[in-house]
Structures are given as structure tokens and as C-alpha cells.
Amino acid sequence: MEPTTSPSPTENSLAQNSLALRVERALRQGSYRQQLTRVHCRSQGADVVLEGSTDSFYLKQIGQTIAAKVDGVARVFNRIEVPHSPIRRPK
């Protein structure tokens, strides 16, 4: 039986960058690409973190859904901000 080796830090870094790039590519494709241009991604292992801003909570959820569907993503941490969304209060 051959000994197994762990990936080097460089290999891990490349894999993480690759996952983040694949998520960002997915965000830039499709019908929501114009609305998600201010969203960026970083990854740690199979977890991705979405950061940036969108114009609505709906678009925030769309970004999370797109990221979650990328092969290799285990969890999505959605830190996208919606800075100008009006809050509707009951009358």
C-alpha cells in the first residue's frame, strides 16, 4: 500500500482559487449577470463566502442559489449586503 500525501499549501490555494473563480464565473453567466456584478467570492476548502452588494434581497438569494449549485461547493456563507432596500413596516 502506498502512503497517501496531503496536498501542498500551494495546491490547496490553487484549488480554493479555482472554486472561487468557478463560483464567480457562474454568477456572471445567466440572466442575472448584470445585477450580480458587485458580488465577489472567496473560498476556504469547499466553503464559499459571497461578499459585495445587490439591489434587493431577492438578488441576494439568487446569488446564493447560483453559488450552491457549483460543483464542489459544500456550504455558502452569504454576506451580500442590500444597502438601499426599503423596509416596509406594517401600518
C-alpha positions in Angstrom: 0.0 0.0 0.0 1.4 3.4 -1.0 1.4 6.2 1.5 -1.0 9.0 0.9 0.1 12.6 0.9 -1.8 15.7 1.7 -2.0 18.4 -1.0 0.7 21.1 -0.5 -0.4 24.6 0.6 0.1 25.8 -2.9 -2.2 23.0 -4.3 -4.8 23.8 -1.7 -4.6 27.5 -2.5 -5.0 26.8 -6.3 -8.0 24.5 -5.6 -9.6 27.2 -3.4 -9.0 29.9 -6.0 -10.3 27.6 -8.7 -13.6 27.1 -6.7 -14.0 30.8 -6.1 -13.4 31.5 -9.7 -15.9 28.9 -10.8 -18.5 30.4 -8.5 -17.8 33.9 -9.8 -18.0 32.7 -13.3 -21.4 31.1 -12.6 -22.6 34.4 -11.1 -21.5 36.2 -14.3 -23.4 33.9 -16.6 -27.2 33.7 -17.0 -30.0 36.2 -16.8 -28.8 37.8 -13.5 -25.3 38.6 -14.6 -25.8 42.4 -14.7 -27.4 42.5 -11.2 -24.6 40.4 -9.6 -21.6 42.3 -10.9 -20.8 43.7 -7.4 -20.8 40.2 -5.8 -17.5 38.5 -5.2 -16.5 35.2 -3.8 -13.7 33.7 -1.8 -13.3 30.1 -0.7 -12.0 28.1 2.2 -11.9 24.4 1.3 -15.3 23.5 -0.1 -17.0 26.5 1.6 -17.5 29.7 -0.2 -18.2 33.2 1.1 -20.2 35.7 -1.0 -19.5 39.3 -0.4 -20.5 42.6 -2.0 -23.8 44.1 -2.6 -27.0 43.8 -4.6 -30.1 45.9 -5.0 -32.6 43.5 -3.4 -32.9 40.6 -1.0 -34.2 38.6 -4.0 -30.9 39.0 -5.8 -29.0 38.2 -2.7 -30.9 34.9 -2.6 -30.3 34.3 -6.3 -26.6 34.7 -5.8 -26.6 32.2 -3.0 -28.6 29.7 -5.1 -26.3 30.0 -8.0 -23.2 29.5 -5.8 -24.7 26.5 -4.1 -25.2 24.7 -7.5 -21.5 25.0 -8.4 -19.8 21.6 -8.3 -17.6 21.2 -5.3 -19.4 23.8 -3.1 -20.3 22.3 0.3 -21.6 25.4 2.1 -22.4 29.0 1.1 -21.9 31.9 3.6 -23.9 34.8 2.2 -22.5 38.1 3.3 -24.0 40.1 0.4 -25.4 43.4 1.6 -28.6 45.1 0.4 -27.8 48.7 1.3 -30.7 50.6 -0.2 -33.6 48.1 0.2 -36.6 49.9 1.8 -38.0 48.2 4.8 -41.8 48.0 4.8 -43.3 48.4 8.1 -46.9 47.3 8.9 -49.4 50.1 9.3 
